[in-house]
Amino acid sequence: MQERSSVAELANILKGDLDRYSVGGKLPSSRVLVERYRVSPVTVSRALAKLASEGLVVTRPGAGVFRSEPRTPASRPGDTSWQEVSLSADGATDAVPRAVDASGVLATLAAPPPGVIEFNGGYLAPALQPERAMAAALARAGRRPGAWGRPPTDGLAELRAWFAREIGGTVTAAEVLICAGGQSALTTALRALAAPGAPVLVESPTYPGMLAVARASGLRPVPVPVDTDGVRPDLLAAAFRATGARVLVSQPLFQNPTGAVLSPARRAEVRAVAREFGAFVIEDDFARLLGHADAGPLPAPLAADDPDGVVVHVRSLTKVASPSLRVGALAARGPVLERLRAIQVVDSFFVPRPLQEAALELVGSPAWPRHLRSVSQELGDRRQAMATALAVHLPDLEVPHLPLGGYHLWLRLPDGTPEDAVAAAALRSGVAVAPGRPYFSAEPPAAHLRLCFAGVAGRAEIEEGVRRLRTAYDEVGARRAV
């Protein structure tokens, strides 16, 4: 937060000083700016890059930074009003018009303003990321022979083999495709398995990014309730029977947002129900490497025991490493694998080879198991710190399930409490939270909040964030009482 703020401040100062230089005039060197404004070289570099992106300066390697020619305004403003008609007709002949709504995704991607505690995130805080190990892996990867060449479209053989071993069971490298992260893999799977206008069964509540993908593809998400043991097989069978759906999207391990784990008794039932109706299960195994230190042995993926090819498995390195390490995998067997492969090639050709090479270097390094142990311990400690702070400061908020993995808690608000008002008041109080509404594909049964404990600086910030949330909760209650 502080670094982003100092970059913006320096950029504004330099912007205000530009009038002191003629067009084409050279600005002071980076060393001079570092000494003059007492900031780091990285801050100077990023501030100058911001000015360059706005067309105010030009950087000439080896020569310096110079004031740009002023931009010539367009002769007339453009008229884009015609697009409203064209876009509104986009789904006129479709059974289900496409709705591209990224608000639920942006709620976890947008960085809050400086000074605001980030309970709405979806990634590890920088201090929890293996930054030194990733930097070293990237450096080694860049020196590998052929590292900048074209990779196989399915992905590097060694990386596919690593993912196959991680999934386990009888999954082989030949049944794995390397993808650009979990979101890309989900998009490919949904497009491969369901035609526009088709129903797709989803857990309720569930990950908003998947709902956004489904709706943008013209699919109809149909909710199937989840309890603390995961999706209910009896309701799943009824939903398949009533809708004719041929796809279920499930997160059997530390489900987002509830944290539920599909119970051993239900695992075989879910596969059997899907097989009975000739349907696929897209297994989003996003939290496999986010188990807490007290979680004990984790159940194997559904795909590990799936000889009939019911399960299409999705996983990624992104959540446990870095938002920018967008390397993941799709695993499937049978004719569906060829369809997945074709759609991925058409959409993106392949994942950049340097990124795949870096991922291989990272997971093969001694730093990788140390990082996983560290994250496991820290996430468990943070979960407990947040649960304790909520019990002390916000006992009115119910935590239906305390998960042993993942990076967030799912809270139910008292009946009649407006979650959007609480979220807005929380932001004013200096803490960003995620409202529960985007996690439901239909009308939610109650108001909820999702609080992420992975993106903050540490346990002291968790305690302070919950205190601020208490202030916001009291503010909303006071307004309702008036």
Order of alpha helices (4+ residues) and beta strands (2+ residues): alpha-alpha-alpha-beta-beta-alpha-alpha-beta-alpha-alpha-beta-alpha-beta-alpha-beta-beta-alpha-beta-alpha-beta-beta-beta-alpha-alpha-alpha-beta-alpha-beta-beta-beta-alpha
